[in-house]
């Protein structure tokens, strides 16, 4: 079996998403995905990756992952790593499809039949365009049944009650971001702090501690302000605080561990970190992270994610893979979460999973009683919808 064609797919309605289809001469096709900077990743795939892979054996995944690391761009989650991630996922999909098994079997088999999930409270147009900012929250383009971002900003208590009624016992919100943008993460006043805490207070007033609340800070703060926010959160018993500062700030996350412990919560981070070597200071001996929120489509694919999960396990740390990007990413993360013994939770976004994910992919993971179940079938268990590839606004580029 040889790789004889590599397609990339971009769609005007989803400009951040890039899909890759790796075709073999045996007719087996693997699907991959990544998010952000789709044009740059597409260029990397066709200019650099395709010439190295065409004609090669797709089952030599470790060798190809190493080759695609290249001389630059191998430690960050830039275009080179996101291209490598998408291709790596597609190659693992091929391996499992060729063997006639679900992908989690290729990863060592199930350690659980389902995994607890939590709802990230985004809306139907969240980060549809480029940029992790309030301007790109999609609040001006609400069109779905689950506009949970607007809900948590205005009526978080009733949103928590609704999620609990569905069996979801965890929710992630980010009420501090606008204040970080206003000050470049250098200041939050007492009044602003109280306004940002209001949604969390509403949740606790409505459902008490029945709902685990994850607080996302999007790495927008400096160390002193992150410490101030974490201290203020202590009274509300957050499940974890995620990405309070950038992971590349010298001793930044480590300097918050005492504050995190005093607040009785956990420190989570890692979705924008790539490669096991970059993760080592965060999860190795004395590393600050309690929960590793790696993203399979950004960190280097399954090949790198498996190693990151293993290193986390040796340090007694959990993983909770990221999903706020696309349907193939969620399918990939689900297979990892079901096979990795140290997986704690799997993130989902109900506005996406019950909305536009289905416009793109054929068979998605399902949520029942607060637990995520994998798609059925071989490989990832999902692929791109045929009409997505031919729809108006779709652009397919091929290397043969």
C-alpha positions in Angstrom: 0.0 0.0 0.0 1.3 3.4 -1.0 0.2 7.0 -0.7 -0.8 8.2 -4.1 -2.7 11.4 -3.5 -3.1 14.1 -0.7 -6.1 16.4 -0.8 -6.7 19.5 1.4 -10.1 20.9 1.8 -11.0 24.5 2.9 -14.5 25.9 3.0 -15.4 29.6 2.9 -18.0 29.1 5.7 -15.3 27.7 8.0 -12.1 29.6 7.1 -10.1 28.4 10.1 -10.6 24.7 9.4 -8.4 22.6 7.1 -9.0 19.0 6.3 -6.6 16.6 4.8 -7.4 13.4 2.9 -4.6 10.9 2.4 -5.4 8.5 -0.4 -3.7 5.1 -1.0 -3.4 3.0 -4.1 -5.5 0.3 -2.2 -8.4 2.7 -2.0 -8.1 3.4 1.8 -8.5 7.0 2.6 -7.5 8.6 5.9 -9.0 11.9 7.2 -7.2 14.5 9.3 -7.9 18.0 10.4 -6.4 21.1 12.0 -7.5 24.6 12.9 -6.2 28.2 12.5 -4.1 29.6 9.6 -5.6 27.1 7.1 -3.9 28.8 4.1 -0.4 28.5 5.7 -1.0 24.9 6.7 -2.3 24.0 3.2 0.8 25.5 1.7 3.0 23.5 4.1 1.2 20.3 3.2 1.5 20.6 -0.6 4.9 22.3 -0.8 6.8 20.3 1.9 4.8 17.3 3.2 3.4 15.9 -0.1 6.7 15.5 -1.9 8.0 13.6 1.1 5.0 11.3 1.4 3.8 10.5 -2.1 4.8 7.0 -3.0 5.6 6.1 0.6 4.1 3.4 2.8 1.3 5.1 4.9 1.8 2.6 7.8 5.3 3.9 8.6 3.7 6.5 10.8 6.5 7.1 13.3 9.0 7.6 10.5 6.7 10.0 8.7 6.0 12.0 11.8 9.7 12.4 12.5 10.4 13.4 8.9 7.7 16.0 8.9 9.1 17.7 12.1 11.6 19.4 9.8 14.4 21.7 10.9 12.2 24.6 12.1 8.8 24.7 13.6 9.0 21.4 15.5 8.5 22.7 19.1 5.6 25.2 18.6 2.1 24.7 17.3 2.6 26.7 14.1 1.9 25.8 10.5 4.5 23.1 10.3 3.3 21.3 13.4 -0.4 21.7 12.5 0.3 20.3 9.1 2.1 17.3 10.7 -0.8 16.8 13.1 -3.4 16.7 10.4 -1.4 14.2 8.3 -0.5 12.1 11.3 -4.2 11.7 12.2 -5.0 10.7 8.7 -2.3 8.1 8.7 -3.5 6.6 12.0 -7.0 6.5 10.4 -5.6 4.6 7.4 -3.8 2.1 9.7 -7.0 1.3 11.6 -9.2 1.2 8.5 -6.7 -1.1 6.8 -6.8 -3.4 9.8 -10.6 -3.2 10.0 -10.7 -2.0 13.6 -11.7 1.2 15.4 -8.8 3.6 15.9 -8.8 3.1 19.7 -7.8 -0.5 19.1 -4.7 0.7 17.2 -3.9 2.9 20.2 -3.9 -0.1 22.5 -7.6 -0.7 23.0 -10.3 0.7 25.3 -9.6 1.5 28.9 -13.2 2.6 29.2 -16.3 2.3 27.0 -17.2 6.0 27.5 -15.8 9.1 29.2 -17.3 11.8 31.2 -17.7 15.0 29.2 -18.2 18.7 30.0 -19.8 21.4 27.9 -17.7 24.3 26.8 -20.2 27.1 26.7 -19.4 28.5 23.2 -22.1 29.4 20.6 -22.7 28.4 17.0 -20.3 31.0 15.6 -17.6 31.0 18.3 -14.2 31.8 16.8 -15.5 31.2 13.3 -13.0 33.7 12.0 -9.4 34.1 13.1 -8.5 35.4 16.5 -9.1 34.4 20.1 -10.8 37.6 21.2 -14.2 39.0 22.2 -14.6 40.4 18.6 -14.7 36.8 17.4 -17.2 35.3 19.9 -19.9 35.3 17.3 -22.4 37.0 19.5 -23.7 39.1 16.5 -24.4 36.0 14.4 -26.4 33.8 16.7 -28.4 31.2 14.8 -28.3 28.0 16.7 -30.3 26.3 19.5 -27.4 26.4 21.9 -26.0 29.9 22.2 -24.3 29.0 25.4 -21.8 31.9 25.4 -24.5 34.5 25.4 -26.3 32.4 28.0 -23.4 32.2 30.5 -22.8 35.9 30.1 -26.5 36.8 30.9 -28.2 33.9 32.6 -25.6 31.4 33.8 -27.8 29.9 36.5 -30.5 28.7 34.1 -27.9 27.4 31.7 -26.4 25.3 34.5 -29.9 24.0 35.4 -30.5 23.1 31.7 -27.1 21.3 31.4 -27.7 19.3 34.6 -31.1 18.2 33.3 -29.3 16.8 30.3 -26.9 14.9 32.5 -24.0 17.2 32.0 -22.2 17.9 35.3 -19.4 20.1 34.1 -19.3 23.4 32.2 -16.5 25.7 31.1 -16.9 29.5 30.9 -14.6 32.5 30.4 -16.1 35.7 32.0 -12.7 37.4 32.5 -11.5 37.8 28.9 -12.9 41.3 28.1 -11.1 42.7 31.2 -7.9 41.2 30.1 -8.2 42.7 26.6 -8.9 46.1 28.1 -5.7 46.1 30.1 -3.5 43.7 28.2 -3.8 41.4 31.1 -2.1 43.8 33.5 -5.0 44.9 35.7 -8.5 44.0 36.9 -10.3 46.3 39.3 -12.3 45.2 42.3 -15.5 46.1 40.5 -14.5 44.3 37.3 -13.6 41.3 39.3 -17.0 41.2 40.9 -18.7 41.5 37.5 -16.6 38.7 36.1 -17.5 36.5 39.1 -21.2 37.1 38.6 -21.9 34.1 36.2 -20.1 31.8 38.6 -22.1 33.1 41.5 -25.3 32.6 39.5 -24.3 29.0 38.9 -23.7 28.3 42.5 -26.9 30.0 43.6 -28.9 27.9 41.0 -27.4 24.5 41.4 -24.9 24.6 44.3 -22.0 22.3 43.8 -23.8 19.9 41.6 -22.1 21.5 38.6 -18.3 21.4 38.2 -17.3 24.8 36.8 -14.1 25.1 34.7 -12.7 28.6 34.4 -10.9 29.4 31.2 -8.5 32.4 31.2 -7.1 31.9 27.7 -3.5 32.8 28.9 -4.4 36.5 28.7 -3.1 37.5 32.1 0.2 38.3 33.7 1.3 36.4 36.8 0.1 38.9 39.5 -3.4 39.4 38.0 -3.7 35.6 37.5 -2.9 35.1 41.1 -5.5 37.7 42.1 -8.2 36.1 40.0 -7.5 32.6 41.3 -7.7 33.8 44.9 -11.1 35.5 44.2 -12.3 32.2 42.6 -11.6 30.1 45.7 -14.9 30.8 47.3 -16.7 29.3 44.3 -14.8 26.0 44.2 -13.9 25.9 40.5 -13.1 22.4 39.2 -10.0 23.8 37.5 -8.4 27.1 36.3 -7.2 26.8 32.7 -4.4 28.6 31.0 -4.1 31.5 33.5 -0.9 32.7 31.9 1.0 31.8 28.8 2.9 28.5 29.0 6.1 30.1 27.8 6.4 32.7 30.6 9.4 31.9 32.6 8.3 30.0 35.7 4.8 31.6 35.1 2.6 28.6 35.6 4.9 27.2 38.3 4.6 30.4 40.3 0.9 29.9 40.6 0.9 26.4 42.1 0.7 27.6 45.7 -2.2 29.9 44.9 -4.0 27.1 43.0 -3.5 24.7 46.0 -4.7 27.3 48.4 -7.8 27.8 46.3 -8.5 24.1 46.4 -8.6 23.7 42.6 -6.4 22.3 39.8 -4.2 23.9 37.2 -5.0 22.9 33.6 -3.1 24.0 30.5 -1.6 22.7 27.3 -3.9 23.1 24.3 -1.5 25.4 22.5 1.7 23.5 23.5 3.3 21.1 21.0 5.7 18.2 21.3 6.5 16.0 24.2 9.7 17.8 24.8 8.0 21.2 25.3 5.5 19.6 27.7 8.2 18.0 29.9 8.9 21.1 32.1 5.1 21.4 32.6 4.4 17.7 33.6 7.8 16.3 34.4 9.4 16.2 37.9 8.0 19.1 39.8 6.0 20.4 36.8 3.0 22.6 37.7 0.2 21.1 35.7 -2.5 18.9 37.2 -4.4 18.4 34.0 -2.9 18.4 30.5 -5.4 19.8 27.9 -3.5 18.8 24.8 -5.0 19.2 21.4 -4.3 16.2 19.0 -4.6 18.5 15.9 -2.1 21.0 17.2 0.5 19.1 19.2 1.8 16.8 16.5 -1.0 14.3 16.0 -1.6 11.0 17.7 2.0 10.1 17.6 3.0 13.0 19.8 -0.2 12.9 21.8 0.4 9.3 22.9 3.8 10.2 24.1 2.5 13.3 26.0 -0.2 11.2 27.6 2.4 8.6 28.7 4.7 11.2 30.2 1.8 12.7 32.1 0.8 9.3 33.4 4.3 8.6 34.7 4.1 11.9 36.6 0.7 11.0 38.0 -1.1 13.7 35.9 -4.3 13.5 34.0 -5.1 14.5 30.4 -8.3 16.1 29.2 -8.1 16.7 25.5 -9.2 19.9 23.9 -12.2 20.2 21.5 -13.3 23.6 20.3 -12.3 23.4 16.7 -13.9 20.8 14.4 -15.5 17.3 14.1 -12.5 15.3 13.1 -10.6 16.8 16.1 -13.3 15.7 18.4 -13.4 12.2 17.0 -9.6 11.9 17.3 -9.7 13.2 20.9 -12.4 10.7 21.8 -10.3 7.8 20.6 -7.4 9.1 22.6 -9.5 9.7 25.7 -11.0 6.2 25.6 -7.6 4.5 25.2 -5.4 6.6 27.5 -5.7 5.3 31.1 -5.0 8.7 32.6 -7.8 10.5 30.7 -10.0 12.5 33.1 -12.5 14.2 30.9 -13.3 14.9 27.3 -14.3 18.4 26.3 -17.3 18.9 24.0 -19.2 21.9 22.7 -22.9 21.1 22.3 -23.5 24.0 20.0 -20.9 22.5 17.6 -21.6 18.8 18.2 -25.4 19.2 17.7 -24.9 21.8 15.0 -22.3 22.5 12.3 -20.1 19.4 13.1 -22.8 17.3 11.4 -22.7 19.5 8.3 -19.0 18.5 7.8 -18.6 14.9 9.1 -20.7 11.8 8.7 -20.7 10.0 12.0 -19.9 11.8 15.3 -19.3 10.8 18.9 -22.5 10.8 20.9 -23.3 12.1 24.4 -25.6 10.2 26.8 -26.0 10.8 30.5 -23.0 13.1 30.6 -20.7 10.6 28.9 -19.1 10.6 25.5 -19.3 7.5 23.3 -17.1 6.9 20.2 -18.4 6.8 16.7 -18.9 3.3 15.4 -16.9 1.9 12.5 -13.3 1.4 11.5 -10.6 4.0 11.9 -11.9 7.3 13.2 -15.4 6.1 12.6 -16.1 9.3 10.6 -15.2 11.0 7.4 -16.2 14.2 5.5 -19.7 14.5 4.2 -19.7 13.9 0.4 -21.7 17.0 -0.2 -19.4 19.0 1.9 -16.6 18.4 -0.6 -18.8 19.5 -3.5 -20.8 22.3 -1.8 -20.5 25.9 -2.8 -17.6 27.5 -1.1 -15.5 24.3 -0.8 -12.0 24.4 -2.3 -10.1 21.2 -2.8 -6.4 21.1 -3.7 -4.6 17.9 -4.7 -1.0 16.7 -4.8 -0.5 13.4 -6.7 
